[in-house]
Amino acid sequence: MVRKKSIIILGAGASQEVGLPVGSELKNSISELLDIRFDEDGIKQISGDYSITAALRIAVNERENHED
C-alpha cells in the first residue's frame, strides 16, 4: 500500500474564527515579544518576553560551555 503525505493549507483568516491572531496582529505580537530592552545599566529587562530572554541566556551559556 502506497501512502502519500498530505499538506493542508488554510486560507488567510481561517484561524481568526477560533480566536487566533492573523496577519498584522500576529506580526505585532511577535515584534512586541522580541523587542527585548534593558535599563540604562543593562541589568533590568524593561520590555520583551522574559521567557525568550531566559532561553537566549541558556543557549549562550551552553554554547560557551561547549567552546571550552
C-alpha positions as CSV (number, residue, x, y, z in Angstrom):
1,M,0.0,0.0,0.0
2,V,1.4,3.4,-1.0
3,R,0.9,6.1,1.5
4,K,1.1,9.7,0.4
5,K,1.7,12.6,2.7
6,S,-0.8,15.4,2.6
7,I,-0.4,19.1,3.3
8,I,-3.4,21.2,4.2
9,I,-3.1,24.9,3.6
10,L,-5.7,27.1,5.2
11,G,-6.5,30.4,3.7
12,A,-6.0,33.7,5.3
13,G,-8.3,34.3,8.2
14,A,-9.0,30.7,8.9
15,S,-7.5,30.9,12.3
16,Q,-9.4,34.1,13.2
17,E,-12.6,32.1,13.7
18,V,-11.1,30.3,16.6
19,G,-9.6,33.4,18.1
20,L,-6.0,33.2,16.9
21,P,-4.3,36.3,15.6
22,V,-3.9,36.8,11.8
23,G,-1.6,38.9,9.6
24,S,-0.6,42.2,11.2
25,E,-1.9,41.2,14.6
26,L,0.5,38.2,14.6
27,K,3.3,40.4,13.4
28,N,2.7,42.9,16.1
29,S,2.5,40.3,18.8
30,I,5.8,38.7,17.7
31,S,7.6,42.1,17.4
32,E,6.5,43.0,21.0
33,L,7.8,39.7,22.3
34,L,11.1,40.2,20.6
35,D,11.6,43.9,21.5
36,I,13.9,43.0,24.4
37,R,15.3,46.0,26.1
38,F,17.1,46.7,29.3
39,D,17.5,49.7,31.5
40,E,20.5,52.0,31.3
41,D,22.6,49.8,33.5
42,G,21.8,46.8,31.3
43,I,20.5,44.8,34.3
44,K,16.8,45.1,34.5
45,Q,14.7,44.0,31.5
46,I,12.1,46.7,30.7
47,S,10.4,45.2,27.6
48,G,10.1,42.0,25.6
49,D,9.3,38.5,26.7
50,Y,11.1,37.2,29.8
51,S,10.9,33.6,28.7
52,I,12.6,34.4,25.4
53,T,15.4,36.2,27.3
54,A,15.9,33.3,29.6
55,A,16.0,30.9,26.7
56,L,18.6,33.0,25.0
57,R,20.7,33.2,28.1
58,I,20.6,29.3,28.4
59,A,21.6,29.0,24.7
60,V,24.5,31.4,25.1
61,N,25.7,29.6,28.3
62,E,25.5,26.2,26.7
63,R,27.4,27.4,23.6
64,E,30.1,29.0,25.8
65,N,30.4,25.7,27.8
66,H,30.9,23.7,24.6
67,E,33.6,26.1,23.4
68,D,35.7,25.5,26.5
